[in-house]
Amino acid sequence: MPLSPAKFPDLIEAISATLNEHADAITQLDQAIGDGDHVFNLQRGVEALQSHATEIADLDWPAAWQKIGMTVMAAIGGASGSLYATLFISLNKNTKDKPVSIQTFAEAFQLAVAAVKQRGKADVGEKTMLDVWVPVAETLKRAVSEGQQLNVILDQVCAAAEAGVESTRDMLATKGRASFLGERSKGHIDAGAKTAQLMIEAIARQIRSAA
């Protein structure tokens, strides 16, 4: 893996900073078609993770992902808490007792995103965070299998995340409160997709700085 769990405090601080920086804009996105509390819920989960950052930094990655999953499950309200908990607990399940390399992570991450799809009963094209996570998982696995250099992998992953966010603008929402708006949900970027993209980019920056 490009980073060890010892870097987790820096990772979670970077995620916190980007969510705080963009909180007002995300809230505006969410208020347009959702409940308006998405970023607040994520910030609450991030604060919980910050309180456990030193403990998580002392674990190996599989154990760290389990701890992260259980923490966000308890701290994040709404659908996001359940979905992000599923993502991290699945990462634990699919990396336990394996050497964690970028190759095994790419495979485990794709399985984790599939678990989120199953948990949320959603897929690409329904104006959710999956419109970012699915193409990112596919891009990561493909770039790793092609033997791309780390910086190229990060570039491709961030580009996939950005394209995924923009793709939600003209989608018809079929999940959550936004689904009740029908055609009026079109023309708005999904807040969950946007926060997923911002967090991916924050992680990528941390990986670059540590490389």
C-alpha positions in Angstrom: 0.0 0.0 0.0 1.2 3.5 -0.7 0.4 4.5 2.8 0.7 2.8 6.2 -2.0 3.1 8.9 0.5 5.3 10.8 -0.5 8.0 8.3 -4.2 7.8 9.2 -4.2 10.9 11.4 -2.9 12.9 8.4 -5.5 11.3 6.1 -8.4 12.0 8.3 -7.2 15.6 8.9 -7.0 16.1 5.2 -10.5 14.8 4.7 -11.8 16.9 7.5 -10.2 20.0 6.0 -11.7 19.5 2.6 -15.2 18.8 3.9 -15.0 21.9 6.1 -13.8 24.0 3.2 -16.6 22.9 0.9 -19.3 22.5 3.6 -21.5 25.5 2.5 -21.4 24.5 -1.2 -22.2 20.9 -0.4 -25.1 22.0 1.8 -26.5 24.0 -1.0 -26.3 21.0 -3.3 -28.0 18.9 -0.8 -30.7 21.4 0.0 -31.7 21.6 -3.6 -32.7 17.9 -3.8 -32.1 16.3 -0.4 -32.4 16.9 3.3 -29.6 19.4 3.6 -27.8 17.5 6.4 -25.4 15.3 4.4 -22.2 17.2 5.0 -23.0 17.6 8.7 -23.5 13.9 9.1 -20.1 13.2 7.4 -18.4 15.8 9.5 -19.7 14.1 12.6 -18.3 10.8 11.4 -14.9 12.4 10.6 -14.8 13.9 14.1 -15.4 10.5 15.6 -12.6 9.1 13.5 -10.3 11.9 14.6 -10.9 11.0 18.2 -9.8 7.4 17.4 -7.0 8.4 15.0 -4.1 7.4 17.3 -5.7 4.0 18.0 -6.3 3.4 14.3 -2.8 4.4 13.4 -1.4 1.5 15.6 -3.5 -1.2 13.7 -2.7 -3.0 10.4 -4.9 -2.0 7.5 -7.5 -4.8 7.8 -8.1 -4.1 11.5 -8.0 -0.3 10.8 -10.8 -0.6 8.2 -12.9 -2.6 10.6 -12.5 0.0 13.3 -13.3 2.8 10.8 -16.4 1.0 9.6 -17.7 0.4 13.1 -16.9 4.0 14.1 -18.7 5.6 11.1 -21.7 3.2 11.6 -22.2 4.6 15.1 -21.4 8.3 14.2 -22.9 9.1 10.8 -26.6 9.5 10.5 -28.8 8.7 7.5 -28.1 6.3 4.7 -24.5 7.5 4.4 -23.5 5.9 7.7 -24.7 2.5 6.7 -23.1 2.7 3.3 -19.7 3.9 4.4 -19.7 1.4 7.2 -20.4 -1.3 4.6 -17.5 -0.1 2.4 -14.9 -0.3 5.2 -16.2 -3.5 6.9 -16.1 -5.1 3.4 -12.5 -3.9 3.0 -11.7 -5.7 6.2 -13.4 -8.9 5.1 -11.6 -9.0 1.8 -8.1 -8.2 3.0 -8.0 -10.1 6.3 -5.1 -12.6 6.4 -3.7 -11.3 3.1 -0.6 -9.1 2.4 -2.1 -5.7 1.7 -0.6 -4.4 -1.5 -2.0 -1.9 -4.0 -3.1 -5.0 -6.0 -5.0 -6.6 -3.2 -6.5 -3.3 -2.2 -7.8 -2.6 -5.8 -9.5 -6.0 -5.8 -10.9 -5.6 -2.3 -12.1 -2.1 -3.0 -14.1 -3.3 -6.0 -15.7 -5.9 -3.9 -16.4 -3.3 -1.2 -18.1 -1.1 -3.7 -20.2 -4.0 -4.9 -21.2 -4.6 -1.2 -22.3 -0.9 -1.0 -24.4 -1.4 -4.2 -26.1 -4.4 -2.6 -26.6 -2.7 0.7 -28.1 0.4 -0.9 -30.0 -1.5 -3.6 -28.6 1.0 -6.1 -26.2 1.2 -9.0 -24.6 3.7 -11.4 -27.0 6.0 -13.1 -29.3 6.6 -10.1 -27.7 9.9 -8.8 -25.9 8.7 -5.7 -22.4 8.3 -4.4 -22.1 5.1 -6.4 -21.8 7.2 -9.5 -18.3 8.1 -8.2 -17.3 5.0 -6.3 -18.1 2.5 -9.1 -16.0 4.2 -11.8 -13.3 4.9 -9.3 -13.1 1.2 -8.3 -13.1 0.1 -11.9 -10.4 2.7 -12.9 -8.2 1.7 -9.9 -8.4 -2.0 -10.7 -7.7 -1.4 -14.4 -4.8 1.0 -13.8 -3.2 -1.4 -11.3 -3.6 -4.4 -13.5 -1.9 -2.4 -16.3 1.1 -1.8 -14.0 0.7 2.0 -14.2 2.9 4.2 -12.0 1.4 5.4 -8.8 1.1 9.0 -10.0 -0.7 7.9 -13.1 -3.0 5.7 -11.1 -3.9 8.7 -8.8 -4.5 10.9 -11.8 -6.8 8.4 -13.4 -8.7 7.8 -10.2 -9.2 11.5 -9.6 -10.3 12.0 -13.2 -12.8 9.2 -12.8 -14.2 10.7 -9.6 -14.6 14.1 -11.3 -16.4 12.6 -14.3 -18.6 10.6 -12.0 -19.7 13.7 -10.1 -20.5 15.7 -13.2 -22.4 12.7 -14.6 -25.0 13.1 -11.8 -26.0 16.6 -12.9 -28.4 15.4 -15.6 -29.5 12.2 -14.0 -33.0 11.5 -12.7 -32.8 10.6 -9.0 -34.4 7.3 -8.1 -33.1 6.9 -4.5 -33.8 8.9 -1.3 -35.7 12.1 -0.9 -34.5 13.4 -4.3 -36.5 10.6 -6.0 -39.7 12.4 -5.0 -38.8 15.4 -7.1 -39.0 13.5 -10.4 -37.7 15.5 -13.3 -36.9 18.4 -11.0 -34.0 16.4 -9.6 -32.2 16.9 -13.0 -29.8 19.8 -13.3 -28.3 19.3 -9.8 -25.1 17.5 -8.8 -25.6 14.9 -6.1 -24.1 15.9 -2.8 -23.1 12.4 -1.8 -21.2 12.0 -5.1 -19.5 15.4 -4.5 -18.3 14.5 -1.0 -17.0 11.1 -2.3 -15.0 12.9 -5.0 -13.6 15.5 -2.5 -12.5 12.8 -0.1 -10.9 10.7 -2.9 -8.9 13.8 -4.0 -7.9 14.5 -0.4 -6.6 11.0 0.0 -4.8 11.2 -3.4 -3.0 14.4 -2.2 -1.9 12.7 1.0 -0.5 9.7 -1.0 1.4 12.0 -3.3 2.9 13.9 -0.5 4.1 10.7 1.2 5.5 9.1 -2.0 
